């Protein structure tokens, strides 16, 4: 089992939207990737920092850069 860690800075008061984005946009894309097993996401106590750990069968997919949809709009939960 191999892991990939991603850290993110969230806009204040955006935890609910961030959770929806992970569930509706990010996880479906990850599930299509060969070797993907699961994702664990943590949100800090202040709600402005988060990180995710994705679990993979092999090191190969986790080492490749992933192209996820850019959601840098005013409604995006990411800073």
Buried (B, 14 or more C-beta within 10 A) or exposed (E): EBEBEBEBEBBEEBBEBBBEBBEEEBBEEBEEEEEBEEBEBEBEEEBBBBEBEBBBEEEEBBEEEEEEEEEEEEEBBBE
